């Protein structure tokens, strides 16, 4: 076993991802062969497609499963998973195939070497490939990353990458107020205010468009910007 027995909790929120869910669970399970210690926590957030059946039929690929009867939002799903997580570090994995779990090895190695407070995987300094973004989404990402860097004195290139890994003890789960896509910004603000050692690693990205199931929309940027501002004040 590697990384000095440091347990890492991988949180997988799921909402209507029947096309990719089993594939992503198998990819997560495959990286166990590298000898790192982690638990996979899946939250089925009221899926109405075949996702629940896939999860129930493949429980050997999951360490902990939470099932919401109705859709409560990604933020609430993440919060429930955080409450039962046991890892020293938390990392997020969407249930689609936009991100490649093999990139987690870069995070695990950084944890071994530097004991970081926060690691973000950047889609803009990608190691092998990245799919061309929707132009407005990319502009929005550049804007929120710029604002975050100015307010929190950091030098990140991609704060809204799904692949964010942080020390759990830097976050009081009960203090989280948001339940939507803006919660990611709320978490980052709290972690950066308490931490001191931040890193960024290149990752690969095969982003979906809205026709393929991408759920985030450009208007979500307003909630994110609000969290960046309010997180600095509080």
KEZANU-972066 format. One record per atom (N, C-alpha, C, O, CB): residue in three letters; x, y, z. Coordinates in steps of 0.02 Angstrom, whole numbers, plus 32768, in hexadecimal, padded with zeros to 4 digits. Glycine has a CB too. Layout:
N
ALAXYZ ...
This chain:
234
UNK802A7FC48000 UNK800080008000 UNK802C803F8000 UNK805F80418023 UNK7FD08000803D UNK801880717FD9 UNK804180AD7FD2 UNK802580E67FFD UNK7FFA80DB8027 UNK804480C37F89 UNK803E81217FF2 UNK802D81618011 UNK8024815C805D UNK7FF9817D807A UNK7FEE817C7FF2 UNK804F8132807D UNK8051812D80C6 UNK800C812180E5 UNK7FFD813C811A UNK8070816B80E3 UNK7FE380FA80C3 UNK7FA180E880DD UNK7F72812480E2 UNK7F4281228108 UNK7FA880C8811F UNK7F7F815980BD UNK7F52819380BE UNK7F1481818095 UNK7F188170805A UNK7F7581D280A0 UNK7EDB818480B6 UNK7E9C81748095 UNK7E8181B18071 UNK7E8081E8808C UNK7E68815A80C7 UNK7E6C81A78033 UNK7E5081DC800A UNK7E0881C97FF8 UNK7DFB81917FE1 UNK7E7A81E87FC8 UNK7DD981F68004 UNK7D9381EA7FF4 UNK7D8282097FB0 UNK7D8A82457FA6 UNK7D658207802C UNK7D6B81DF7F82 UNK7D5781F67F40 UNK7D0B81F97F3F UNK7CE981C77F46 UNK7D7281C67F08 UNK7CF182367F36 UNK7CA882417F37 UNK7C8D82457EF0 UNK7CA6826C7EC7 UNK7C9782827F5F UNK7C5B821C7EE2 UNK7C3E82187E9F UNK7BF382287EA2 UNK7BCB81FC7EB1 UNK7C4981D27E7F UNK7BDF82677E94 UNK7B9882777E90 UNK7B7C825D7E4E UNK7B9C82627E19 UNK7B8C82C47E97 UNK7B4082407E50 UNK7B2282227E14 UNK7ADB823B7E0B UNK7AB182377E38 UNK7B2281D57E19 UNK7ACD82557DCF UNK7A8982667DBE UNK7A7E82567D74 UNK7A96827A7D48 UNK7A7982B17DCD UNK7A5B82217D66 UNK7A49820C7D22 UNK7A8782057CF5 UNK7A8E82287CC3 UNK7A19823E7D03 UNK7AB481D87D09 UNK7AF181CC7CE2 UNK7AF781837CCE UNK7B2D81667CD1 UNK7B2F81E17D0B UNK7ABF81657CB9 UNK7ABF811E7CA9 UNK7AEF810B7C70 UNK7B0780D27C6D UNK7A7A81087C96 UNK7AFE81397C44 UNK7B28812A7C0A UNK7B7281237C1D UNK7B9680FE7BFC UNK7B2181607BD6 UNK7B8781447C52 UNK7BCE81467C63 UNK7BDE812C7CA8 UNK7C1981217CB9 UNK7BE8818C7C5C UNK7BAC81227CD2 UNK7BB681137D18 UNK7BE080D57D24 UNK7C1180D77D49 UNK7B74810C7D3B UNK7BCF809D7D06 UNK7BF380607D11 UNK7C3B80667CFA UNK7C69804C7D19 UNK7BD180257CEE UNK7C4580877CC2 UNK7C8880917CA7 UNK7CB480B77CD9 UNK7CED80A47CE5 UNK7C8580B77C63 UNK7C9880EC7CF6 UNK7CC181157D24 UNK7CCF80EE7D64 UNK7D0680F57D80 UNK7C9D81577D34 UNK7C9F80C67D7C UNK7CAB809E7DB8 UNK7CE2806A7DAB UNK7D0C805E7DD7 UNK7C6B807A7DCD UNK7CE3804C7D71 UNK7D17801C7D60 UNK7D5B803E7D5B UNK7D8E80217D70 UNK7D067FF77D1F UNK7D5D80797D3E UNK7D9C809D7D38 UNK7DB880B07D7D UNK7DF480AD7D89 UNK7D9380DD7D0D UNK7D8B80C37DAA UNK7DA080D37DEE UNK7DBC80947E11 UNK7DEF80977E32 UNK7D6680F17E17 UNK7D99805D7E08 UNK7DAF801E7E27 UNK7DF280087E0A UNK7E1B7FEB7E2E UNK7D7A7FE87E1C UNK7DFD80147DCA UNK7E3B7FFF7DAA UNK7E79801F7DC8 UNK7EAF80017DC8 UNK7E38800F7D60 UNK7E73805C7DE1 UNK7EAF807E7DFB UNK7EC380637E40 UNK7EF780787E5B UNK7EA380C97DFF UNK7E9C80367E5C UNK7EB180167E9A UNK7EF17FED7E8F UNK7F177FE07EBE UNK7E797FE97EB6 UNK7EFD7FD87E52 UNK7F377FAF7E43 UNK7F797FD47E51 UNK7FAD7FB57E57 UNK7F367F987DFB UNK7F7680177E56 UNK7FB3803D7E64 UNK7FC4803E7EAE UNK7FF880587EC2 UNK7FAB80847E4A UNK7F9880217ED7 UNK7FA880197F1E UNK7F9680527F4C UNK7FAB80527F86 UNK7FEF800D7F24 UNK7F7080827F33 UNK7F5C80BA7F5E UNK7F1D80A87F85 UNK7EF5807F7F70 UNK7F5180F97F35 UNK7F1480C97FBE UNK7EDD80BA7FEB UNK7EA680EF7FE2 UNK7EB0812A7FF2 UNK7EF480B88035 UNK7E6D80DB7FC9 UNK7E36810A7FC2 UNK7DF380E67FC7 UNK7DEE80AA7FBD UNK7E3B812F7F7F UNK7DBF810D7FD7 UNK7D7B80F47FDA UNK7D51811A7FA6 UNK7D5C81557F9B UNK7D5E80FC8021 UNK7D2280F77F88 UNK7CF681157F56 UNK7CB1811D7F75 UNK7C9080EC7F88 UNK7CF380E87F15 UNK7C9B815C7F7A UNK7C5A816C7F96 UNK7C2D81877F5E UNK7C3C81BB7F41 UNK7C6081A07FD0 UNK7BF781637F4F UNK7BCA81777F1A UNK7B8981917F38 UNK7B6D81727F66 UNK7BBD813C7EE9 UNK7B7081C97F1D UNK7B2F81E37F32 UNK7B0281E47EF5 UNK7B0D820B7EC6 UNK7B36822B7F51 UNK7AD081B97EF5 UNK7A9E81B97EC0 UNK7A6981ED7ED2 UNK7A4081E27EFE UNK7A7D81717EB6 UNK7A6B82257EAF UNK7A42825F7EC1 UNK79FF825E7E9E UNK79F0828A7E75 UNK7A6782A07EB1 UNK79D6822B7EAD UNK799382287E92 UNK7990821A7E47 UNK796382347E25 UNK796F82677EA1 UNK79BE81F47E2D UNK79BF81E57DE5 UNK797D81C37DD1 UNK7962819A7DF5 UNK79FB81B87DD3 UNK796681D57D95 UNK792781B97D7B UNK7934818A7D40 UNK7906816D7D24 UNK78F881F07D65 UNK797481817D2E UNK798581537CF8 UNK799B81107D16 UNK798180FD7D4B UNK79BD81717CCA UNK79C880EE7CF7 UNK79DD80AC7D0D UNK7A1880AE7D3E UNK7A3480797D4E UNK79F080827CD1 UNK7A2A80E97D56 UNK7A6580F07D80 UNK7A5F80C77DC1 UNK7A8F80A77DD6 UNK7A7181397D91 UNK7A2580C97DE0 UNK7A1D80A57E20 UNK7A28805A7E17 UNK7A48803B7E41 UNK79D780B27E3D UNK7A0D803E7DE2 UNK7A177FF67DD6 UNK7A607FE67DCA UNK7A797FB37DE4 UNK79ED7FE07D99 UNK7A8280107DA5 UNK7ACA80047D98 UNK7AF180057DD9 UNK7B1C7FDB7DE4 UNK7AE6803B7D68 UNK7AE180337E05 UNK7B0380377E46 UNK7AF57FF97E71 UNK7B227FDD7E8F UNK7AEF80767E6B UNK7AB67FE67E73 UNK7AA47FAC7E9C UNK7AC17F6B7E82 UNK7AD07F3D7EA8 UNK7A587FA57EA0 UNK7ACA7F677E40 UNK7AE67F2B7E21 UNK7B327F287E24 UNK7B507EF47E14 UNK7ACF7F267DD9 UNK7B517F5E7E38 UNK7B9B7F617E38 UNK7BB67F7C7E79 UNK7BE47FA57E7A UNK7BB47F8C7DFD UNK7B9A7F677EB0 UNK7BAD7F817EF2 UNK7BF57F6F7F04 UNK7C127F8E7F30 UNK7B7E7F677F26 UNK7C117F3C7EE3 UNK7C567F2A7EF2 UNK7C877F607EDB UNK7CC17F607EEF UNK7C687EE87ED1 UNK7C707F8E7EB2 UNK7C9A7FC57E9A UNK7C9480037EC5 UNK7CB480367EB8 UNK7C887FD57E52 UNK7C6A7FFF7EF9 UNK7C5A80397F22 UNK7C6780287F6B UNK7C577FF17F82 UNK7C10804F7F17 UNK7C8480587F90 UNK7C8F804D7FD7 UNK7C5480668001 UNK7C4080458031 UNK7CCF80707FEE UNK7C38809E7FEE UNK7BFD80B98011 UNK7BCC80D57FDD UNK7BE080F87FAE UNK7C1280F08045 UNK7B8C80C77FE7 UNK7B5980DE7FB8 UNK7B2281027FDE UNK7B0680E7800E UNK7B3C80A37F90 UNK7B13813F7FC7 UNK7ADB81657FE2 UNK7AA8816D7FAA UNK7ABA817D7F72 UNK7AF381AB7FFD UNK7A6881627FB9 UNK7A3481697F87 UNK7A00819C7F9E UNK79DF81937FD1 UNK7A1381247F7A UNK79F981D17F77 UNK79C582037F84 UNK798781F07F5C UNK798C81E07F21 UNK79DD824A7F71 UNK794E81F37F7B UNK791081E27F58 UNK78FE82157F23 UNK78E182057EF0 UNK78D781DB7F8A UNK791082547F30 UNK7904828A7F00 UNK794482AF7EF3 UNK797482AA7F1A UNK78CD82BA7F1A UNK794682D57EBD UNK798182FB7EAC UNK798883387EDA UNK795C83647EDB UNK797E83117E63 UNK79BE833A7F00 UNK79C883707F31 UNK79FE83A17F1C UNK7A0B83D27F3F UNK79DB83527F74 UNK7A1D83957EE2 UNK7A5283C17ECB UNK7A9783A67EDA UNK7AA283847F0C UNK7A4B84067EE9 UNK7AC683B67EAF UNK7B0A839C7EB6 UNK7B2A83B07EF8 UNK7B4C83877F17 UNK7B3683B47E7D UNK7B1E83ED7F0D UNK7B3B84047F4C UNK7B2483DC7F88 UNK7B4C83CB7FB3 UNK7B2B844C7F56 UNK7AE483CD7F8B UNK7ACA83A47FC2 UNK7AE6835D7FBF UNK7AF4833F7FF3 UNK7A7D83A27FC0 UNK7AEE83437F82 UNK7B0B83007F7B UNK7B5382FF7F95 UNK7B6782D17FB8 UNK7B0982EA7F31 UNK7B7983327F83 UNK7BBE83367F9A UNK7BC1833C7FE6 UNK7BEA831C8006 UNK7BE183737F7A UNK7B9583658002 UNK7B95836E804B UNK7B87832D806F UNK7BA8831D80A1 UNK7B6283A3805F UNK7B5783068057 UNK7B4782C68077 UNK7B8382978074 UNK7B91827380A4 UNK7B0A82A58055 UNK7BA68297803B UNK7BE1826C8035 UNK7C1982838063 UNK7C3B825A8081 UNK7BF9826C7FEC UNK7C2282C58068 UNK7C5582DF8095 UNK7C4982CA80DE UNK7C7882BD8103 UNK7C59832B8090 UNK7C0982C980F0 UNK7BF882B88136 UNK7C0C82718149 UNK7C1A82648183 UNK7BAD82C28140 UNK7C0D82448119 UNK7C1E81FE8129 UNK7C6481EB8110 UNK7C7A81B2811A UNK7BEB81CF810A UNK7C87821980F1 UNK7CC9820A80D7 UNK7CFB82008110 UNK7CF4821F8145 UNK7CE2824280A8 UNK7D2B81D58105 UNK7D5C81C48139 UNK7DA381D98125 UNK7DD181D3814D UNK7D5A817A8147 UNK7DAD81F180E8 UNK7DEF81FF80D0 UNK7E0E823E80EC UNK7DEA826C8100 UNK7DEE82038087 UNK7E50824080EF UNK7E73827D8100 UNK7E6B82B080C8 UNK7E6982EC80D4 UNK7EBE826F810D UNK7E678297808B UNK7E5D82C28051 UNK7E1C82B0802E UNK7E058277802F UNK7E9982BB8020 UNK7DFE82E3800F UNK7DC182DC7FE8 UNK7DD082EE7F9F UNK7DF3831E7F92 UNK7D8883088004 UNK7DB682C67F71 UNK7DBB82D87F2A UNK7D7982C77F09 UNK7D5682987F1C UNK7DF682B17F08 UNK7D6782EE7ED6 UNK7D2782E67EB4 UNK7D3082C57E70 UNK7D6182D07E4D UNK7D0383297EAD UNK7CFE829C7E5E UNK7CFC827C7E1C UNK7CB4827F7E02 UNK7C8782627E1F UNK7D1582327E20 UNK7CAA82A27DCB UNK7C6882A27DAB UNK7C5C825D7D8D UNK7C8A82387D7E UNK7C6382D87D74 UNK7C1C824C7D85 UNK7C0A82097D6E UNK7C0A82037D22 UNK7BF881CF7D07 UNK7BC681F77D88 UNK7C1F82377CFF UNK7C2582337CB6 UNK7C6D82237CA4 UNK7C9482117CD0 UNK7C0F82767C94 UNK7C7E82297C66 UNK7CC282177C4F UNK7CEA82557C3B UNK7D1982507C12 UNK7CBE81E67C15 UNK7CD9828F7C56 UNK7CFE82CB7C45 UNK7D4682C87C62 UNK7D7582E27C43 UNK7CDA83097C5F UNK7D4D82A97C9B UNK7D8E82A77CBD UNK7DA6825E7CC1 UNK7D7D82307CC4 UNK7D8982C67D04 UNK7DE782557CC2 UNK7E0582137CC2 UNK7E2282037D07 UNK7E5282237D1B UNK7E3C820E7C8C UNK7E0681D27D2B UNK7E1E81C17D6D UNK7E6881AE7D70 UNK7E8781B17DA5 UNK7DF781887D89 UNK7E86819B7D38 UNK7ECE818D7D39 UNK7EF781CA7D4D UNK7F2F81C47D64 UNK7EE481747CF4 UNK7EDA82067D44 UNK7EFC82427D59 UNK7F0182487DA5 UNK7F2882707DBE UNK7ED9827F7D3D UNK7ED982207DC9 UNK7EDE82217E12 UNK7F23820D7E2B UNK7F3782217E61 UNK7EAA81F37E30 UNK7F4781E67E03 UNK7F8A81D17E18 UNK7FB6820E7E24 UNK7FE0820E7E51 UNK7FAA81A27DE3 UNK7FAD82427DFD UNK7FD482807E06 UNK7FC3829F7E4A UNK7FF082B97E6C UNK7FC582B27DCD UNK7F84829D7E5D UNK7F7082B87E9E UNK7F8D828E7ED7 UNK7FA882A97F07 UNK7F2382BA7EA3 UNK7F89824D7ED0 UNK7FA282217F04 UNK7FED822A7F0F UNK8005822A7F48 UNK7F9381D87EF3 UNK801182327ED9 UNK8059823C7EDF UNK806A827E7F01 UNK809982827F29 UNK807A823A7E99 UNK804382B37EF2 UNK804E82F37F14 UNK804082ED7F5F UNK8063830B7F87 UNK802283297EF5 UNK800C82C77F70 UNK7FFC82BE7FB7 UNK8036829B7FDA UNK804882AE8012 UNK7FBB82957FBE UNK805182687FBB UNK808B82457FD6 UNK80C782747FE2 UNK80E982708015 UNK80A0820C7FA8 UNK80D2829F7FB2 UNK811082C77FB1 UNK810B83087FD9 UNK813C831B7FFA UNK812282D77F6A UNK80D1832A7FD7 UNK80CE836E7FF2 UNK809A83798028 UNK809A83AE8048 UNK80C0839D7FBA UNK806E83498035 UNK803983538066 UNK801483958059 UNK801083C08085 UNK8056835380AE UNK7FF8839D801D UNK7FD983DD800A UNK7F9783E9802E UNK7F7883BB8049 UNK7FCF83E07FBF UNK7F818428802D UNK7F3F84398047 UNK7F0A84348010 UNK7ED08422801D UNK7F3F847F8065 UNK7F1D84457FD3 UNK7EEF84467F9B UNK7F1584387F5A UNK7F4B84537F4F UNK7EC984897F96 UNK7EF7840D7F30 UNK7F1284017EED UNK7ED7840A7EBC UNK7EA183EF7EC7 UNK7F3283B97EE7 UNK7EE3842E7E86 UNK7EB184357E52 UNK7ECD841B7E10 UNK7F0684297DFF UNK7E9B84807E4A UNK7EA583F47DED UNK7EB983DC7DAB UNK7EA4840E7D76 UNK7E69841E7D70 UNK7E9B83977D9D UNK7ED384257D4E UNK7EC484587D1D UNK7EB8843B7CD7 UNK7EE184147CBD UNK7EFD848A7D1A UNK7E80844E7CBA UNK7E6F843A7C76 UNK7E9284667C43 UNK7E9284577C07 UNK7E24843D7C6A UNK7EB1849C7C5A UNK7ED084CC7C2C UNK7F1B84C37C26 UNK7F3A84E07BF9 UNK7EC185137C42 UNK7F38849B7C53 UNK7F7E84877C4A UNK7F80843A7C46 UNK7FA584197C68 UNK7FAB84A17C87 UNK7F5684217C1A UNK7F4A83DA7C14 UNK7F8983B47BFE UNK7FB583CE7BDC UNK7F1283CD7BE2 UNK7F8B83747C14 UNK7FC7834C7C07 UNK7FC7832C7BC2 UNK7FFB83287BA2 UNK7FCE83177C3C UNK7F8C83157BAB UNK7F8982F47B6A UNK7F5583137B3C UNK7F6383217B01 UNK7F7A82AA7B74 UNK7F1A831F7B56 UNK7EE5833A7B2B UNK7EB1835F7B54 UNK7EAA83547B90 UNK7EC483017B03 UNK7E8C838B7B34 UNK7E5183A97B4F UNK7E2183B77B16 UNK7E3683CA7ADF UNK7E6183EB7B76 UNK7DE183AC7B21 UNK7DB083B87AED UNK7DA084037AEC UNK7D9C84237B20 UNK7D70838F7AF9 UNK7D97841E7AB1 UNK7D8784657AA9 UNK7D4884767AD0 UNK7D1684537ACC UNK7D7F84777A60 UNK7D4B84AD7AF7 UNK7D1484C27B21 UNK7CE184EC7AFB UNK7CEF85077AC6 UNK7D2F84E97B5D UNK7CA684F07B18 UNK7C7785247B04 UNK7C9685677B14 UNK7CAF85717B4C UNK7C31851B7B27 UNK7C9585967AE5 UNK7CBA85D47AED UNK7CA385FB7B2A UNK7CCD86137B51 UNK7CB285FF7AAF UNK7C6186017B35 UNK7C4886277B6E UNK7C5C86067BB0 UNK7C6C86287BE0 UNK7BFD862E7B69 UNK7C5A85C37BB1 UNK7C6F85A17BEE UNK7CB885AE7BFD UNK7CCB85B67C37 UNK7C6385567BE8 UNK7CE185AF7BC9 UNK7D2985BB7BD4 UNK7D3686027BEC UNK7D5F860C7C19 UNK7D5085AD7B93 UNK7D1286327BCF UNK7D1A86777BE5 UNK7D04867D7C2E UNK7D25869E7C56 UNK7CF086A77BB9 UNK7CCC865C7C3F UNK7CB5865E7C83 UNK7CE6863F7CB4 UNK7CF186597CEA UNK7C72863B7C89 UNK7D0586087C9F UNK7D3685E77CCA UNK7D7386147CD4 UNK7D8D86187D0C UNK7D4C85A57CAC UNK7D8986347CA0 UNK7DC286617CA6 UNK7DB2869A7CD6 UNK7DDC86AF7CFE UNK7DD6867E7C60 UNK7D7486B37CD2 UNK7D6086EB7CFD UNK7D5F86D77D46 UNK7D7B86FA7D70 UNK7D1B87057CE8 UNK7D3E869F7D56 UNK7D3A868C7D9D UNK7D7E86777DB8 UNK7D8C86827DF3 UNK7D0886537DA6 UNK7DA8865A7D8F UNK7DEB86497DA5 UNK7E1486887DB4 UNK7E38868B7DE6 UNK7E0F861E7D71 UNK7E0E86BA7D88 UNK7E3186F97D93 UNK7E1A871A7DD4 UNK7E4387307DFC UNK7E2487297D57 UNK7DD8871D7DDE UNK7DBE873C7E1B UNK7DD587177E59 UNK7DE787357E8B UNK7D71873F7E18 UNK7DD386D57E55 UNK7DE886AD7E8E UNK7E3286BB7E9F UNK7E4386C47ED9 UNK7DDE86617E80 UNK7E5C86BC7E6C UNK7EA386C87E77 UNK7EB0870C7E95 UNK7EDB87137EC1 UNK7EC986C17E35 UNK7E8B873F7E7F UNK7E9387827E9A UNK7E7E87857EE3 UNK7EA287A27F0C UNK7E6B87B57E70 UNK7E4587677EF2 UNK7E2A876C7F36 UNK7E5087407F68 UNK7E5387517FA4 UNK7DE287597F36 UNK7E6C87087F51 UNK7E8B86D97F80 UNK7ED686D17F76 UNK7EF586A67F94 UNK7E6A86957F79 UNK7EF286FC7F4B UNK7F3B86FE7F41 UNK7F5786BA7F2D UNK7F8786A17F4A UNK7F5E87167F81 UNK7F38869D7EFA UNK7F4E865D7EDF UNK7F5F86647E95 UNK7F57869A7E78 UNK7F1886267EE9 UNK7F77862F7E76 UNK7F8B86327E2F UNK7F6E85F77E08 UNK7F8E85DE7DDA UNK7FD786337E29 UNK7F3285E17E19 UNK7F1385A97DF6 UNK7F0185BD7DAE UNK7EF985F87D9E UNK7ED585927E1C UNK7EFA858A7D84 UNK7EE485977D3F UNK7E9E857D7D31 UNK7E81858C7CFD UNK7F1585777D0F UNK7E8185567D60 UNK7E4285357D51 UNK7E1E85217D91 UNK7E1D84E67DA2 UNK7E4E84F77D24 UNK7E0185517DB5 UNK7DE585407DF7 UNK7DA685167DF2 UNK7D9384F57E22 UNK7DD685807E1D UNK7D8485177DB7 UNK7D4784F07DB4 UNK7D4F84AD7D92 UNK7D1F84927D75 UNK7D1285187D91 UNK7D8B84937D95 UNK7D96844D7D83 UNK7D7584217DB7 UNK7D79842F7DF3 UNK7DE2843D7D7D UNK7D5583EB7DA2 UNK7D3883BB7DD1 UNK7D6D839D7DFD UNK7D60838E7E37 UNK7D1383837DAB UNK7DA983947DE3 UNK7DDE83747E08 UNK7DFF83A47E39 UNK7E3283C37E2B UNK7E1383577DD8 UNK7DE083AA7E74 UNK7DFC83D07EAB UNK7E0483A17EE6 UNK7DD5837C7EF7 UNK7DCE840D7EBE UNK7E3E83A17F04 UNK7E4E83747F3B UNK7E67839E7F76 UNK7E9483C77F6E UNK7E85833F7F25 UNK7E4983937FB0 UNK7E5B83BD7FE9 UNK7E5C8395802A UNK7E3D8360802E UNK7E2B83F87FEF UNK7E7F83AF805C UNK7E808391809E UNK7E3D839B80C0 UNK7E2683D480C6 UNK7EB983AD80C8 UNK7E1E836780D5 UNK7DDB836B80F1 UNK7DD983968130 UNK7DA783B7813D UNK7DC083268101 UNK7E0E83968157 UNK7E0D83BB8196 UNK7E0D8407818C UNK7E06842C81BC UNK7E4783A781C1 UNK7E16841C814E UNK7E138464813F UNK7DCC847C8131 UNK7DC184B88127 UNK7E3F84748104 UNK7D9C844F8130 UNK7D5784608120 UNK7D2884498156 UNK7D27840E8167 UNK7D43844280DC UNK7D0184778171 UNK7CCB8465819E UNK7C8D84588173 UNK7C6E84878159 UNK7CBD849F81D3 UNK7C7B8419816C UNK7C4484068140 UNK7C0484288154 UNK7BDC843B8129 UNK7C3B83BA8140 UNK7BF984308194 UNK7BBA844E81AC UNK7BB58499819B UNK7B8084B681A1 UNK7BB4844481F6 UNK7BED84B78187 UNK7BEC84FE8177 UNK7BD7850B812E UNK7BCC8545811B UNK7C30851C8183 UNK7BD184D78106 UNK7BBF84DF80C0 UNK7B7784F680BA UNK7B4A84D880D7 UNK7BCA849E8099 UNK7B6C852B8094 UNK7B298549808E UNK7B09853C804B UNK7ACC85408045 UNK7B2E85938099 UNK7B30852B8018 UNK7B1685267FD4 UNK7B0784DE7FC2 UNK7B2084AF7FE1 UNK7B4785447FA3 UNK7ADD84D57F8E UNK7ACA84927F7A UNK7ACF84877F2E UNK7AC084507F16 UNK7A8384847F91 UNK7AE484BA7F09 UNK7AE884B37EC1 UNK7B2F84B27EA8 UNK7B5D84A17ECE UNK7AC384EC7EA0 UNK7B3984C47E68 UNK7B7C84C37E4B UNK7BAB84F47E6D UNK7BE884EC7E6A UNK7B7784D27E01 UNK7B8E85287E8D UNK7BB8855A7EAD UNK7BDB85407EEB UNK7C0885607F05 UNK7B8E85967EBF UNK7BC685057F03 UNK7BE584E97F40 UNK7C3084DC7F36 UNK7C5784E17F66 UNK7BC284AA7F54 UNK7C4384CB7EFA UNK7C8A84BF7EEC UNK7CB384FD7EFE UNK7CE984F77F1D UNK7C9584AD7EA1 UNK7C9A85387EEB UNK7CBD85767EFC UNK7CBD85817F48 UNK7CEF85977F64 UNK7C9D85B27ED9 UNK7C8585727F69 UNK7C82857A7FB1 UNK7CB7854F7FD4 UNK7CD885668002 UNK7C3C85687FCB UNK7CBE85117FBE UNK7CEF84E47FDB UNK7D3684FE7FD0 UNK7D5E85007FFF UNK7CE9849E7FBD UNK7D4585137F93 UNK7D89852C7F84 UNK7D9A85697FAE UNK7DD1856E7FC8 UNK7D8F853D7F3A UNK7D6A85967FB5 UNK7D7685D27FDD UNK7D8885C18025 UNK7DB685DD8041 UNK7D3986017FDB UNK7D6385938042 UNK7D6F85808088 UNK7DB2855C8090 UNK7DD7856980BF UNK7D36855380A1 UNK7DC185308062 UNK7E00850B8066 UNK7E3C8538805D UNK7E6D85338083 UNK7E0184D38031 UNK7E398565802C UNK7E728591801F UNK7E7E85C28058 UNK7EB785D38067 UNK7E6885B87FDE UNK7E4885D88078 UNK7E50860680B1 UNK7E7285E580EC UNK7E9486078113 UNK7E0B862080C6 UNK7E6B85A380F3 UNK7E898580812B UNK7ECC855F811A UNK7EF685548146 UNK7E5A854B8145 UNK7ED6855180DA UNK7F13852D80C5 UNK7F4A855C80AF UNK7F41859980AB UNK7F0384FE808F UNK7F84853D80A0 UNK7FBE8564808A UNK7FE38544804F UNK80078566802B UNK7FEE856E80C3 UNK7FD985038044 UNK7FFF84DF8011 UNK7FD084C97FD9 UNK7FAA84997FE1 UNK802484A38030 UNK7FD384EC7FA0 UNK7FA684DE7F69 UNK7FCD84CB7F2B UNK800284E77F1C UNK7F7A851C7F5B UNK7FB2849A7F06 UNK7FD384817ECA UNK7FA1847A7E92 UNK7F6484797E9C UNK7FF6843D7ED9 UNK7FBC84747E55 UNK7F94846A7E1A UNK7FB784357DEF UNK7FF484377DE8 UNK7F8884AC7DF2 UNK7F9184087DD2 UNK7FAE83D57DA7 UNK7F8883D47D64 UNK7F4D83E47D63 UNK7FAC838F7DC8 UNK7FAA83C37D2E UNK7F8783BE7CED UNK7F5C837F7CEA UNK7F71834A7D02 UNK7FBA83BE7CB3 UNK7F2283857CCE UNK7EF6834B7CC5 UNK7EDA834B7C7E UNK7EDD837D7C5B UNK7EBC834C7CF9 UNK7EBF83127C6A UNK7E9E830D7C29 UNK7E53831A7C32 UNK7E3783117C68 UNK7EAA82C67C0A UNK7E3483317BFC UNK7DEE83457C01 UNK7DCA83377BC0 UNK7DDF834D7B8A UNK7DE883907C14 UNK7D9383127BC5 UNK7D6983027B8B UNK7D23831D7B98 UNK7CF382F67B9F UNK7D6882B67B7C UNK7D1D835E7B9B UNK7CDF837F7BB0 UNK7CA483717B82 UNK7CAB836B7B45 UNK7CEA83C87BB3 UNK7C69836B7BA1 UNK7C2C83627B7A UNK7C0D83A67B68 UNK7C1D83D87B87 UNK7BF983387BA2 UNK7BE283A67B36 UNK7BB983E07B2A UNK7B7483D47B48 UNK7B68839F7B64 UNK7BB483F07ADE UNK7B4784047B43 UNK7B0683FE7B63 UNK7ADC83C67B45 UNK7AB583A67B68 UNK7AE184407B5F UNK7AE383BC7B04 UNK7ABD83857AE4 UNK7AD483417AFD UNK7AAD83117AFC UNK7AC583897A98 UNK7B12833D7B14 UNK7B2D82FE7B2D UNK7B2282F47B78 UNK7B3682C27B95 UNK7B7882FA7B1E UNK7B0283257B98 UNK7AF0831D7BDE UNK7B12834C7C0F UNK7B0883457C4B UNK7B0082D97BF2 UNK7B39837C7BF6 UNK7B5A83AB7C24 UNK7B2583D47C48 UNK7AF783EF7C29 UNK7B8C83D97BFF UNK7B2B83D87C8B UNK7AF583F77CB3 UNK7B03843F7CC6 UNK7AD484667CCF UNK7AEB83CE7CF0 UNK7B4284527CCC UNK7B5184967CE0 UNK7B4184C67CA7 UNK7B4D84B77C6D UNK7B9A849D7CF6 UNK7B2785017CB8 UNK7B1585347C87 UNK7B3B85757C96 UNK7B54857F7CCD UNK7AC985407C87 UNK7B3D85A17C64 UNK7B6485DF7C6B UNK7B4986097CA5 UNK7B70862A7CC7 UNK7B6386077C2B UNK7B0886097CB0 UNK7AEB86337CE5 UNK7B01861E7D2B UNK7AF986447D5A UNK7AA086327CE0 UNK7B1B85E17D32 UNK7B3485CC7D74 UNK7B6F85F67D8B UNK7B8185F57DC6 UNK7B4785837D72 UNK7B8D861B7D5C UNK7BC886437D6E UNK7BB786787DA2 UNK7BE2868A7DCA UNK7BE486657D30 UNK7B7886907DA3 UNK7B6686C57DD1 UNK7B6886AC7E1A UNK7B7F86D07E46 UNK7B2186E17DC0 UNK7B5086707E25 UNK7B5486547E68 UNK7B9C86477E7D UNK7BAD864F7EB8 UNK7B2D86147E6B UNK7BC586327E4E UNK7C0C86257E5C UNK7C2F86667E70 UNK7C5486687EA2 UNK7C2E86057E1F UNK7C25869B7E49 UNK7C4486DB7E58 UNK7C2E86F47E9D UNK7C57870F7EC3 UNK7C33870F7E22 UNK7BEF86EC7EAC UNK7BD587017EEE UNK7BFA86DD7F26 UNK7C0D86FB7F58 UNK7B8986F57EF3 UNK7C04869B7F1D UNK7C2786747F51 UNK7C6F868A7F58 UNK7C8A868A7F90 UNK7C2586297F40 UNK7C90869C7F21 UNK7CD586B47F25 UNK7CD986F57F4E UNK7D0586FE7F77 UNK7CF186C07EDE UNK7CA887217F42 UNK7CA787617F67 UNK7C9587567FB1 UNK7CB9876E7FDD UNK7C7487927F47 UNK7C5F87337FBD UNK7C47872B8001 UNK7C778700802A UNK7C7E870A8066 UNK7C01870B8002 UNK7C9986D08009 UNK7CC986A6802C UNK7D0486CD8045 UNK7D2286BB8078 UNK7CE286707FFE UNK7D1687028023 UNK7D4E872D8039 UNK7D3B87578075 UNK7D64876480A1 UNK7D65875A7FFF UNK7CFC876B8077 UNK7CE5879880AC UNK7CD9877380EE UNK7CEB878A8124 UNK7CA587BB8097 UNK7CB9873880E8 UNK7CA687128124 UNK7CE186ED8144 UNK7CD886CB8177 UNK7C6F86E18113 
